[in-house]
Amino acid sequence: MKLDNKVAIVTGAASGLGLATCQALAAAGATVVGFDLDQEKLSAALGPQLKGIAVNVADEASVQAGIDAVLETYGQIHIAVNCAGILGPCKTLSKGQLFPSDLWNRVLAVNLTGTFNIIRHAALAMSANDPEDTGERGVIINTASGAAREGQMGQAAYSASKAGVIGMTLPIARDLAEHGIRVVTLAPGLFESGMSAGMPAKVSESIVGSLLFPRRMGLPSEFAALVQHVIENAYLNALTLDIQCGTR
């Protein structure tokens, strides 16, 4: 799908991978609307050139309102990129205390249910689009994580939520194929972001030390470049692509 004159929504747009994705897609000619929880933070991050809407992806009514606002302003949605996510680090059992159920539910609500909320409502909007020459009506890109397969200590909820994103990619792609909508998930390793900044230095240094080349954290712009490629390459569908620099 060509990005020029397309309308894209990006969640988690106020920082990190989401913000870099907004900037890359806008530079490629798309009209971009960023979704994030905090309107003030979102507007400051996106600047005057890009539009932002306060949306809680874990709240279906909020997602519906955000999608409706985009459709009211621009008439269509062609691209949806799910970057919203939280870590929620906690051990299953620590000093006699159990992993809190409310924390587990919150991580799953944002990372997994929130992703599915955006997928469902964006897909409905995309299904009304006229098809491109390629037959495409829309592209949906989700963000999983290397932790889905090789989670660190304290990442039970995070890893489970990201494994769920990978697990639903194929069946959703099969569901949406008849509508001309592609679904691809990206699984990043350790990237420079607010999320990685909150990790203990010992953990992040250990991960970086296990990399091949280049032995550093990924740059948000490198993630955004892969998002752009997936959108523009019509033969990518129903799969998860790792962008981890050989993390093991």
N, C-alpha and C positions, 0 to 999 in steps of 0.2 A: 504494500500500500504506500503510495506517495504521500508524504507529509504535508505538502503544500496545500493550503486552504482546508486542512482537516481540523476537527475539533477534538482535543484530547483532555481527559481529566487524569490527574495524578494525585494519589493520596500520600500522606506523609510529606507534604510539599514544603513545609516550613524549614526543613533542614536536610542535611545528608544526601542520601541517594535520591530522595524525592525531589529535593530542590535542584540538584544537578540534572535530573531528568526533565524537569520543567524548562530549565534554561536551554538544554540541548534540543528539545522538540520545538521550542519557540524559535531558536536560531535556524532550524531546518524548515521553517515556514508554517508550522501548525499554530492554531489558536489554542492556548493552554489555559486551563482552569485548575488551580491547585486546591486540594482539600486538606484541611488540618483542623485540629481541635481549637486552637487559639487564633482568633481573627487578627488580633493586634500583631502577634508574632508572625503570622502568615503574611500579612500585608507588608511588614517591615522586610521580610526575607525576599519576597517576590518583587518588591519595588513597584513603581507606577506603571510599568509596561505590561505586567501580567496580573490577571484577575485571581483572587483567592476567595474561597467560601468556607466558613467554619462548618465542619462536618465531623460528627462522631461516627466512625465507620461501624462501631459496635451497636449503634442504635439505628434500626431499620428506618424509622420515621425521619431521622436526620439525613440518612443516605437518600431517601426518596425526595426530600426537600431539596437537597443539593443537586441531584440529577434534574429535577424539575426546573430549578433555577437556570441551569446550563441550557436546557432545551428551550426555555422561554426566551433566553437571550440570543442563542446561536442557532436554534432549530434542529441541530443534529449532534450526535456524539459518535465519533468514529474509532476512538482509541481510549482505553482505560488501563492505567498502570497502577497497580497496588504496591505501594511502598510503605504504608503505615504499619508500624509494629512496635512492640515493647518487649523488653527482656524478662522482667520479673524474676531475677535470680533468687533461688532459695533451695537449700538442701531438702531432700525428702524427709530426713530426720536429722535434727541438729540440736544438741544439748537437751535432749528429751522433748523437743518441740516438733510437732508435725508440720509439714508443708501446709500453709493455710488454704483452706478450700476457696476462700474468696479471691486470693491471689491467682490460684490455678484457673478459676473461672474467668477472671479478668484477662489473663494472657490469652486464653483460648478465644474469648469474645472478640478481642481486638485483632489478633493475628490470623485466626482461622474463620470465625463467623463474620468478622468485618470484611475480610477478603471476599467471602461468598456473597455478602450483602451487595458489595460493589459490582461483582460479576453479574448477579441476577438482574439488577436494575439497569446496569449499563447494557447488558445483552438485549433487554427488551427495547431500549432506545435504538440500538444498532440494527435490530431486525427490521426497522422501518426504513432504513437507508436504501437508496438505489445502489445496486452492486457496481463495483469498479470493473474495469476491463478484465481483471483477474477473477472476478466473481465474488470478491470480498465485500462484506458490508461492515466489518469491524475487526479489531484486534484487541485482545485482552492479554496483558502481561502481569504475572504475579511475582512476588518476591518470597522465595523460601530462604534457605540458609544451608551452609555446610553442616550446621548443627543438627539438621534433620536426620543425618546419617551418623555423625560423629560428634555428639554433644559433649560439652564440658561438664564438670561437676557443677551442680546447682542449676542446670538447664533443663530439668525434666519437663516443665510446662512449655518452655520455649521450643525445645526440640520436638515435642509432641505436636505443637501447633504448626510448626514448619513442615514436619513430616506429613501432616494432614493436607497442607497446601499442595505438596508434591503428589500425594495420593489422589486428590480430586482433579488434577489437571487433565488426565486422559479421559475419564468419564464425562467431564464437562465439555471437553473438545468434541467428543462424540455426540453429545447432546446438541451442541451448537453448530455442528458441521452443516446441517441442512439449511441453516440461516446464513451461511457464508461468513461465519465468525471464527477466527483462529484463536487458540488459547495456548500460551507458552508460559512456563515458569522459569525464572532465573534463580540459581542458588549461589549467592555470593559467599565468599569466605570473609576474612577480616578486612573491613574497609575503614578508612578514616571517616568517622561520623560521631555524632553525639553518643550513639549506642556503644561504640568501641571505646570512647573516652571514659565511659563509666566502668569499664572492666578493670580488675586488678592488673597492675603493670606486669606482675609475674605471669599471668595467664596470657596476656597479649604478646609478651616477649617470647613465650614458649611457642605460640602459634606461628609467629613470624619466623622463628628459628627453624621451623619445620618446612618452610617454603623452599621452592626450587629457585627459579629466577624470574623476575626480580624479587629479592628477599626484602620485601616491605609490605605494608598495608596497601590494599587497593585504593585507587582514587575514585571518588564519586563520579568524576567525568568518564572514567573507564566503564563503570557500570552503565551510565547513561548512553555511551556509545553502543553498547550491546543492545540496549533497549531499542535504539534507533534502527540498528541492523535488523532486529527481529521484525519490527514494523514494516520495513522496506523489503524484506525477503519473504515472498508469498508462499514459499515451500517449507517454511518452518511452522510446525503445528504439532500440538499434542505431545510435547516433550518437555523435559527439564534440562536446562543447560547450566553446567557448573561454570562459575567464574571465580576460581579459587587459587590459581597459581600453584597447583600441585599440593595443596594443603592435605596433610595426612595426620 
